[in-house]
Structures are given as C-alpha cells and as structure tokens.
Amino acid sequence: MVTSSEQGQIVQYLLSGDTTIYTVNASKAPLAIFLEKGDAITAEVQLLDNGTATVEEIEIEGLSE
C-alpha cells in the first residue's frame, strides 16, 4: 500500500507468514513504490514494537537505482 504524508510517500507491506507491518519512506528508497506481491527483497529494518518496523534500506530483486 502506498500513501502520502507530510514526509512524502510511504509504502507499507506485509511479509508472508509475518504479522509485522513494514513501513518505508519512498524519499529514502524511491523504488519501494514499485514493490509488488511476490517480489524478492533484502531489507535492513528497525523493529519499533511487536507489530511495526521501519525499513532503513531496501533492495528489490530486479530493480536497481
């Protein structure tokens, strides 16, 4: 899901079998807006609590900056 906020576009996603909601700011990782179901990713995340995490860095297989 992509939403807009005062900080810019925000991408939120879930991973299969994981209840954590991952959030990435598209101004830090512009290609995140192209994230689709089934994409293979590598990400560095900061867990905020039991149900949310902020994505610090993300790489989507097949996409490069």
Buried (B, 14 or more C-beta within 10 A) or exposed (E): EEEEEEEEBBBBBEEEEEEBBBBBBBEBBEBBEEBEEEEEBEBEBEEEEEEBBBBEEBBBEEEEE
